[in-house]
Every structure is written in structure tokens, then in C-alpha cells.
């Protein structure tokens, strides 16, 4: 088996040049995405290089006083990112997003580290940070989709919701239809990923371990564990986010407070 192949800056630049293909497609089809592509490419390089240096420093110290704050910062960023998506928002959405992501991701991450992988110490950055990062990334997607679908379903079906309430339905009876649709929407990305993993896509953790020289079967075992952790965290996060959204938009006396839903102000972009 060959050793790990290091990449030079020239190799990275060669791969980055492929972004020009996307830029050319944008120009040819008049999509107006050239500037966004450039910014996204620059952010990718800067953010990954930055986290590379940060992780190098964290791995060198390997103390919980260093690892735990970094994990908390990652979680806060994920919560804020999830709350910035969707056409509509409401007061308290950032808190709901952060609580649902933090609670589900850390609970499932702790189960994985303490009960499944059983590393000592538990804050070993080689395991704790990548595992939490993968869980956060997928939970973020599920939570943002769940909240977005919940607000859209309630907006589109406002008349039906208010009619149900007027006829004596409780707030949950009126909201359970949109809530179910929201939970389904939030869980679909993870279900789709699980359906094709190993057949269409080779996940990042498995690929990284194989490239580093790990046995493919051991890499597969780790990936199976990670997929189940991701599925559990995503499911819990989506349900928590939808329930918190429901409680924000329906009063204890069974009124739908549609006025709390605010359409985001989007900056006009040139085509």
C-alpha cells in the first residue's frame, strides 16, 4: 500500500482553476453568479486554511480547556447559520435554532464518544472535533429546512389553520399537518444520503481514512457509526426546531400569531 500523498500549493491551485469552468457556465447562461463563485472560492480557501492552523494548534495542546471552547464556537456558528436561511423569520428564531442544534448534536456526539467509540480522554481532538463537526453540518441542514418548511406551510395554509382554531381545534391539532411536513422535509437530506452511501457517494470520513492508509473495512465501520450518529442528531434537531417554532407562533390560548412571521429583506442582486 502506498503512503499518504501530500499536496503542494501548486496542486491546490490546479484544482482551484476548475472554478473557472463554473464561472464560464455562469457567463454563458447569464446566471450572474460569477461574483458569488469568486467569493465562495476565496472563503473556502481562507476558512479551511484557518481551521487547519487552528486544529494544528489544538492538536498540539490537546486539553479540554482548548477543545471545549472550540466545539462551542462551532456550535454557535452552526446555529446562527441555520437561522439565516428561509424566506421568513420570527423573533426568537436564532435562539430556537441554536438550542435545537446544540442539544441534539452534543447529546448524540457525547453518546458516540462515550458509549460507542469510547476514547480516553473524551476530549481527544482527533476524534471529538471531526465527529462533532460532521454531526453539526448535517443537523444544521435539517434544522434550517425544518424551520423553513414550517413557516412556509403555516403561511400558505393560514386560512385552514385559523378555520380549524375557530371551529374549536387546539393549537396542536391546527399545526400538526404543517409540523409533520416540516419534519419530513428536514429529514429527507439525511435519508437520501443514507440510501446511496457506499453506492453513489463515498463519505468524507471514510475517504480520508482510506487515503491515510487505514483498512477499508475499518474505515467503513467508522463511517457506519458516523452515519447513524448524524441521522439521530438530525432527527432530534429537526423535531426540536419544529416544536420550538410551533410554540413561538401559537399562543397558549390557541391563537395563531401570524403577525410574528416576517419576510426577510433580501438585497437586490444584478442578474
C-alpha positions as a printed NumPy array, in Angstrom:
array([[  0.   ,   0.   ,   0.   ],
       [  1.409,   3.378,  -0.968],
       [  1.943,   6.116,   1.593],
       [ -0.082,   9.254,   2.059],
       [  0.353,  11.676,  -0.852],
       [  0.941,  15.255,   0.274],
       [ -0.457,  18.058,  -1.879],
       [  1.54 ,  21.15 ,  -2.79 ],
       [  0.221,  24.685,  -3.225],
       [  0.546,  24.15 ,  -6.977],
       [ -1.756,  21.115,  -6.758],
       [ -4.336,  23.166,  -4.847],
       [ -4.093,  25.971,  -7.404],
       [ -4.601,  23.469, -10.214],
       [ -7.807,  22.214,  -8.603],
       [ -8.96 ,  25.77 ,  -7.863],
       [ -8.645,  26.601, -11.552],
       [-11.614,  24.327, -12.178],
       [-13.833,  27.019, -10.656],
       [-13.249,  28.878, -13.915],
       [-15.481,  26.237, -15.548],
       [-18.369,  27.252, -13.309],
       [-17.654,  30.908, -13.996],
       [-17.72 ,  30.266, -17.745],
       [-21.051,  28.47 , -17.44 ],
       [-22.448,  31.394, -15.449],
       [-21.339,  33.857, -18.116],
       [-22.605,  31.703, -20.985],
       [-26.017,  31.177, -19.389],
       [-26.185,  34.746, -17.994],
       [-26.715,  33.489, -14.463],
       [-24.882,  36.373, -12.804],
       [-23.115,  34.064, -10.355],
       [-19.518,  34.972, -11.195],
       [-19.001,  37.251,  -8.199],
       [-20.63 ,  34.8  ,  -5.795],
       [-18.49 ,  31.969,  -7.168],
       [-15.342,  34.016,  -6.653],
       [-16.312,  34.964,  -3.097],
       [-17.283,  31.364,  -2.293],
       [-13.967,  30.06 ,  -3.623],
       [-11.977,  32.614,  -1.623],
       [-13.958,  31.857,   1.535],
       [-13.386,  28.126,   1.047],
       [ -9.625,  28.578,   0.863],
       [ -9.378,  31.093,   3.711],
       [-11.723,  29.237,   6.083],
       [-10.142,  25.838,   5.531],
       [ -6.59 ,  27.161,   5.848],
       [ -7.598,  28.967,   9.028],
       [ -9.179,  25.89 ,  10.58 ],
       [ -6.129,  23.877,   9.517],
       [ -3.83 ,  26.153,  11.522],
       [ -6.272,  26.247,  14.459],
       [ -6.575,  22.454,  14.559],
       [ -2.788,  22.111,  14.381],
       [ -2.539,  24.266,  17.499],
       [ -5.406,  22.443,  19.243],
       [ -3.934,  19.018,  18.475],
       [ -0.596,  20.134,  19.91 ],
       [ -2.133,  21.138,  23.271],
       [ -4.941,  18.533,  23.48 ],
       [ -6.583,  19.972,  26.605],
       [-10.298,  20.163,  27.351],
       [ -9.944,  23.877,  28.118],
       [ -8.942,  24.336,  24.47 ],
       [-11.13 ,  21.712,  22.791],
       [-14.413,  22.547,  24.543],
       [-14.458,  26.281,  23.648],
       [-13.694,  25.416,  20.016],
       [-16.564,  22.932,  19.94 ],
       [-18.87 ,  25.527,  21.497],
       [-17.826,  28.107,  18.895],
       [-18.525,  25.626,  16.082],
       [-21.985,  25.   ,  17.53 ],
       [-22.831,  28.688,  17.812],
       [-21.775,  29.285,  14.205],
       [-23.926,  26.351,  13.075],
       [-26.934,  27.653,  14.99 ],
       [-26.611,  31.147,  13.558],
       [-26.108,  29.808,  10.037],
       [-29.246,  27.666,  10.267],
       [-31.325,  30.651,  11.415],
       [-30.312,  32.787,   8.439],
       [-31.978,  30.614,   5.829],
       [-35.518,  30.68 ,   4.521],
       [-37.829,  33.399,   3.235],
       [-39.472,  34.102,   6.575],
       [-38.284,  34.547,  10.112],
       [-39.714,  35.369,  13.533],
       [-38.483,  36.807,  16.803],
       [-36.565,  34.116,  18.646],
       [-35.643,  32.014,  15.608],
       [-31.914,  32.27 ,  16.328],
       [-32.448,  31.022,  19.871],
       [-34.643,  28.146,  18.674],
       [-32.133,  27.171,  16.014],
       [-29.209,  27.306,  18.428],
       [-30.999,  25.355,  21.168],
       [-32.161,  22.59 ,  18.825],
       [-28.752,  22.193,  17.167],
       [-26.775,  22.414,  20.403],
       [-28.954,  19.993,  22.338],
       [-29.247,  17.305,  19.663],
       [-25.664,  17.484,  18.376],
       [-23.979,  17.44 ,  21.771],
       [-26.254,  14.726,  23.132],
       [-25.641,  12.38 ,  20.198],
       [-21.981,  13.388,  19.942],
       [-21.489,  12.518,  23.63 ],
       [-23.164,   9.144,  23.075],
       [-20.81 ,   8.451,  20.18 ],
       [-17.669,   9.461,  22.071],
       [-18.53 ,   7.87 ,  25.444],
       [-20.606,   4.805,  24.538],
       [-19.596,   3.79 ,  21.007],
       [-16.013,   4.852,  20.272],
       [-15.041,   5.121,  23.955],
       [-11.957,   7.273,  23.581],
       [ -9.817,   8.355,  26.533],
       [ -9.731,  11.179,  27.246],
       [-13.117,  12.057,  25.808],
       [-11.849,  15.424,  24.515],
       [ -9.18 ,  13.867,  22.284],
       [ -9.34 ,  16.466,  19.455],
       [ -8.529,  13.925,  16.743],
       [-11.938,  12.356,  17.404],
       [-14.105,  14.886,  19.238],
       [-13.796,  17.822,  16.837],
       [-14.267,  15.995,  13.491],
       [-17.166,  13.917,  14.819],
       [-18.987,  16.922,  16.227],
       [-18.255,  18.861,  13.04 ],
       [-19.866,  16.216,  10.825],
       [-22.883,  15.995,  13.123],
       [-23.271,  19.771,  13.228],
       [-23.049,  20.171,   9.444],
       [-25.869,  17.736,   8.78 ],
       [-28.027,  18.829,  11.712],
       [-27.698,  22.428,  10.525],
       [-29.166,  21.48 ,   7.161],
       [-32.046,  19.551,   8.694],
       [-32.941,  22.266,  11.199],
       [-32.87 ,  25.053,   8.626],
       [-35.067,  23.066,   6.233],
       [-37.478,  22.131,   9.014],
       [-37.956,  25.707,  10.202],
       [-38.258,  26.975,   6.64 ],
       [-40.905,  24.406,   5.712],
       [-42.832,  25.022,   8.944],
       [-43.056,  28.773,   8.342],
       [-43.936,  28.306,   4.66 ],
       [-46.623,  25.71 ,   5.375],
       [-48.205,  27.9  ,   8.049],
       [-48.137,  30.925,   5.741],
       [-49.627,  29.077,   2.771],
       [-52.224,  27.315,   4.9  ],
       [-53.057,  30.21 ,   7.196],
       [-56.745,  30.181,   6.28 ],
       [-57.103,  26.477,   7.048],
       [-55.201,  26.816,  10.324],
       [-57.32 ,  29.734,  11.515],
       [-60.513,  27.987,  10.456],
       [-59.565,  24.923,  12.487],
       [-58.901,  27.089,  15.515],
       [-62.198,  28.926,  15.034],
       [-64.056,  25.6  ,  14.97 ],
       [-62.583,  24.632,  18.328],
       [-59.382,  22.794,  17.411],
       [-56.442,  23.061,  19.774],
       [-53.268,  24.772,  18.597],
       [-51.549,  21.412,  18.081],
       [-54.47 ,  19.986,  16.118],
       [-54.29 ,  23.009,  13.824],
       [-50.499,  22.901,  13.451],
       [-49.788,  19.176,  13.283],
       [-50.151,  18.977,   9.489],
       [-47.535,  21.668,   8.771],
       [-45.363,  20.268,  11.568],
       [-45.312,  16.788,  10.03 ],
       [-44.435,  18.222,   6.618],
       [-41.636,  20.257,   8.204],
       [-40.132,  17.253,   9.986],
       [-40.247,  15.211,   6.775],
       [-38.535,  17.983,   4.824],
       [-35.808,  18.306,   7.437],
       [-35.05 ,  14.586,   7.496],
       [-35.059,  13.98 ,   3.732],
       [-31.403,  15.041,   3.097],
       [-30.106,  12.555,   5.684],
       [-32.373,   9.769,   4.415],
       [-31.232,  10.386,   0.845],
       [-27.613,  10.332,   1.93 ],
       [-28.066,   7.051,   3.791],
       [-29.816,   5.485,   0.793],
       [-26.873,   5.974,  -1.581],
       [-23.869,   5.924,   0.751],
       [-21.263,   3.463,  -0.499],
       [-23.054,   3.037,  -3.832],
       [-23.046,   6.544,  -5.28 ],
       [-21.033,   8.547,  -2.748],
       [-18.057,   7.735,  -0.54 ],
       [-18.376,   9.94 ,   2.554],
       [-15.585,  12.236,   3.631],
       [-14.542,  10.42 ,   6.809],
       [-14.276,   7.061,   5.081],
       [-12.418,   8.554,   2.128],
       [ -9.99 ,  10.384,   4.412],
       [ -9.174,   7.257,   6.384],
       [ -8.633,   5.201,   3.23 ],
       [ -6.367,   7.889,   1.762],
       [ -4.394,   7.919,   5.017],
       [ -3.766,   4.182,   4.69 ],
       [ -6.431,   2.808,   7.025],
       [ -8.018,  -0.553,   6.268],
       [-11.144,  -0.053,   4.102],
       [-13.181,  -2.299,   6.411],
       [-12.181,  -0.282,   9.482],
       [-12.959,   2.922,   7.61 ],
       [-16.394,   1.516,   6.725],
       [-17.11 ,   0.691,  10.365],
       [-16.328,   4.233,  11.429],
       [-18.485,   5.612,   8.631],
       [-21.435,   3.434,   9.61 ],
       [-21.212,   4.766,  13.164],
       [-20.978,   8.353,  11.915],
       [-23.984,   7.941,   9.608],
       [-26.139,   6.661,  12.464],
       [-24.971,   9.468,  14.755],
       [-25.779,  12.013,  12.044],
       [-29.226,  10.505,  11.427],
       [-30.091,  10.545,  15.129],
       [-28.848,  14.096,  15.733],
       [-30.545,  15.412,  12.614],
       [-33.859,  13.794,  13.526],
       [-33.794,  15.103,  17.099],
       [-32.706,  18.551,  15.948],
       [-35.446,  18.851,  13.344],
       [-38.183,  17.771,  15.747],
       [-36.9  ,  20.16 ,  18.426],
       [-36.729,  23.056,  15.961],
       [-40.235,  22.432,  14.628],
       [-41.691,  22.166,  18.143],
       [-39.954,  25.363,  19.251],
       [-41.192,  27.15 ,  16.127],
       [-44.722,  25.927,  16.813],
       [-44.576,  27.209,  20.384],
       [-43.371,  30.607,  19.184],
       [-46.164,  31.023,  16.633],
       [-49.1  ,  29.637,  18.633],
       [-50.183,  31.159,  21.929],
       [-51.224,  29.089,  24.988],
       [-54.82 ,  30.213,  24.399],
       [-54.789,  28.55 ,  20.96 ],
       [-54.275,  31.528,  18.664],
       [-52.117,  31.518,  15.553],
       [-49.904,  34.601,  15.782],
       [-49.277,  35.016,  12.06 ],
       [-48.102,  38.585,  12.569],
       [-44.894,  37.238,  14.093],
       [-43.842,  35.813,  10.726],
       [-41.727,  38.39 ,   8.905],
       [-40.48 ,  38.098,   5.355],
       [-36.743,  38.628,   5.132],
       [-35.465,  41.689,   3.326],
       [-33.218,  40.472,   0.525],
       [-30.757,  42.753,  -1.167],
       [-31.373,  43.148,  -4.854],
       [-28.76 ,  41.437,  -6.95 ],
       [-27.964,  42.138, -10.572],
       [-28.583,  39.286, -12.975]])
